[in-house]
């Protein structure tokens, strides 16, 4: 029998990779067949994913949340606030190891191909994760991880938008310097501006083609 955690993880990954789309309805019967599991772990996985914000109810039916401009603004505005808080706290609470890890990841990011969207997105998530870790705040990590899960449902990354990757690298260089200098105000300002610009690009992408986020 498949354990509940495995069903949750597999279903979550299928949602994030768009293997399951908003057009599909998610029933216990369908998912027990898909994952070879009993109804109890499937039911619990569905409940968790609804709590994570990856699923929504349409009457009595559960489905993957649809992309809307309102959703994009909601997710990014929340993340702007939290990323600012995490960066500021990282500047106050970081260790020397935190700074070394951030600098090492930044150097890796500089070597990436700006046209390789998946590689940029993965490195970017890892960099943000290091900032969250440097904040030494479990509550911030949990909140930001939840929001990041929702952003990961967008199949296109903002990082390949013309000129964006160079701007990201400039932001991150300045952000690491501010964190190393324990300058919480500057670190928070950079993080907030960085995410605000990401929101503007995401909305532009949505306006150009709502089906290709």
N, C-alpha and C positions, 0 to 999 in steps of 0.2 A: 504493500500500500504506500502511496506517495504521501509524505509528511506534509502538514499544512504549510510549513515554511517554504517547501519546494513548490507547491502550487502557487502560493503568493508570489514568489520570486519569478517563476516562469510566466505567470499571467502579467505581472508588472512589466517584465522585459518585453513581452509581446505587445503591450500597450505602448511602451516608450519607443519601440522600434517601428511602430505603425503596422505590425503584422496583424493587429486587430484594429479596425478603423471605427470611427463614430457611427458608421452606417450599420454596423453589426450589433444585434441585440445579444446580451450575455445572459444566458439561462443556465441554471445549475445542470440541467440534463446535457446541454451542449458542451459545457466545460468538463463535466465528468468524463465524457467520451474523448474530448481533446487531450486531457492530461492523464487519463487512466486512473482517476482518483475517485473516492467516494464523495457523497454530497456534503458531508460535514466540513472537510477542509476547503472544499470549493466555496461553500457558503461563507466561511470565516474569511477566506481570501477576498471575496467580493466586498464584505463589510469593511475590511481594512483598506482596500483600494478606494472605496467610497469616502472613507474618512481622510485618506491621503489627498482627496480632491481630483483623482484621476478618472473617477466614474461619476455619472450623474443619473438621477432617476427621471424617467419619462413616463409618468403614470406609475404603473407597477413594474415597468421594465428598466433594467440597468443597461447603460451603454457608456462608451468612452465619451468624455466631455468634448463637446464641439468647440472649435476655435471661433472666438468672436473678438471684435475690437475691444469690447468692454472687459473681456477676460484678460486680454493682453495688458491693458492699462492697469487693471487690478493687481495682476501678478507682479508687474514691473514696479509699480508704485510702492507696493509692500516691500519688494526686494531692495529698492533704493534706500528706504529707511533702515532696513536691517543690515545691508552692506555697509552703509555709512557707520552704523553703530559697531559693527564687527571690526572695521578698519581702525576706527578710533580706539577701541578697546585693545586691539592688537598692538597699537603704538604704545599703549600704557603698560601692557602685561607681557609683551613678547620676551622670549629668551634669546640668547645668542644662537642657539640651534634653530629656532624659528626663522631668524634672519638668514642663516646659511641655507636653509632649505628653500626659502623664497628666492634667494639669489640664484641658486642652482637651477630651479625650475624656470626662472626668467631666462637664463642662458640657453636652456633647451628650447624654449619658445622662439628665441631669436633665430634658431637654425631651421625652423620648420618652413615648409613650402606654403606661401600665403594662399595658394589655390587648393590646398588639401583641407577641405572643410571638416571632415571627421577628425583628423589629427589636431587641427586647431581647437575644435570644440572640446576634445578630451583633455588637452593640455590646459585649456582655459579653466575647465572644471577643477582640475587638480590644483591650479594656482589659487583659485578662490577657496578651495578646501584648505589650503595651507594658511590662508589668512584667517579663516574661521577657527582653525586649530590654534593659531597664534593668539587669538582673542581669549582663549582659555575660558570659554563660556558654553557649557553644554546646551543651555536653552537656545542660544543663538544658532548653534550648529543644527539643532533639531528643526528650528523654524526655517532656516535657509535651505536645509536639505529637502524639506517638503516643497518649497517653492521651486527649487532647482529641478525636482522631479517633473513638475508641470511644464517648465520651460523645455525640458528634454523631449517633450512630445512634439515640438515643432521640428519638422524634418530638415528645414534649412537653417543654417546658422547665420547670424548677423556678421560674423567675423570675416566672411568672404566678400562682404559689401565693399565696393571700390574705396580704397583708402583706409578702411577700418582697421586692418591688422597693424599697420604702422602707427595709427593713433593708439591702439591698445597697448602696443609695446612701449610707447612713450608714457602712457598713463601708468603702466606697471613699474617702469623704472623709477618714476617719481614717487609712486606709492611705496615701494620697498624702501626707498631712501627716507621717506617720512616715518615709516614704521621703525626703521633702524635708529632714527634720530629721536624717537619717542615724541614726535610731533602729532598729537592726536587730532588737532583741529585740521591740519593740512591733509592727513591721511583720510579723515572722514570726508572732507570736501572733495578730494580726488575720487574716492569710491562713489560718492553720490553723483557727481558729474558724469563719471564713466557709465553708470547704469542708466542715467537719464538719456545719454546719447544712444545707448543700446535700445532703449524704448522707442526713441524717435525713428531709428532705422527699422525696427520691427514693425511699427505702424506703417511705415512707407512700404515695406514688403507686403504687408497685408492689403494695403490699398491697391497695389499693383496686381496682386493675384491672391485672393483669400484662400484658395484651395491649395496653395503651394507653400504653406508655412512650415 
